[in-house]
Amino acid sequence: QVQLVESGGGLVQAGGSLRLSCRTSGIAFKYAHMNWYRQAPGKPRDLVAVISNNGSTTYADSVKGRFTIYRDNARSMLYLQMNSLGLEETADYYCRTTRRSRNFWGRGTQVTVTS
């Protein structure tokens, strides 16, 4: 059974940092491409960052230079380091992977950026 569990969200002041984590099970993690998405209230879910199984990364333009996606294959963990957070980045953050053409999502972790 594939499970993705996000953690690390919370309240942070604008300009601050947070590190999100995604604990995975039920997948061959070192072979998996992994994604972070976010969904702000009343808005669609948007892709934030991607890391392939060879470690290459891609970012949404809005987070380039501030967010870093990385992985620990030994621990089957995915991370998102977020720096210089802005108010507009208040959202639920989700990790996602695909296995056998099926998408798997965690339940998300809430990030609230305050002024």
Secondary structure as the mmCIF struct_conf table of DSSP 4:
data_model
#
loop_
_struct_conf.conf_type_id
_struct_conf.id
_struct_conf.beg_label_comp_id
_struct_conf.beg_label_asym_id
_struct_conf.beg_label_seq_id
_struct_conf.end_label_comp_id
_struct_conf.end_label_asym_id
_struct_conf.end_label_seq_id
STRN STRN1 GLN A 3 SER A 7
STRN STRN2 GLY A 10 GLN A 13
TURN_TY1_P TURN_TY1_P1 ALA A 14 GLY A 15
STRN STRN3 LEU A 18 SER A 25
BEND BEND1 GLY A 26 ILE A 27
HELX_RH_3T_P HELX_RH_3T_P1 PHE A 29 TYR A 31
STRN STRN4 MET A 34 GLN A 39
TURN_TY1_P TURN_TY1_P2 PRO A 41 GLY A 42
BEND BEND2 LYS A 43 LYS A 43
STRN STRN5 ARG A 45 ILE A 51
TURN_TY1_P TURN_TY1_P3 ASN A 53 ASN A 54
BEND BEND3 GLY A 55 GLY A 55
STRN STRN6 THR A 57 TYR A 59
HELX_RH_3T_P HELX_RH_3T_P2 ASP A 61 VAL A 63
TURN_TY1_P TURN_TY1_P4 LYS A 64 ARG A 66
STRN STRN7 PHE A 67 ASP A 72
TURN_TY1_P TURN_TY1_P5 ASN A 73 SER A 76
STRN STRN8 MET A 77 MET A 82
BEND BEND4 SER A 84 SER A 84
HELX_RH_3T_P HELX_RH_3T_P3 LEU A 87 GLU A 89
STRN STRN9 ALA A 91 ARG A 99
TURN_TY1_P TURN_TY1_P6 ARG A 100 SER A 101
STRN STRN10 ARG A 102 TRP A 105
STRN STRN11 THR A 109 THR A 114
#
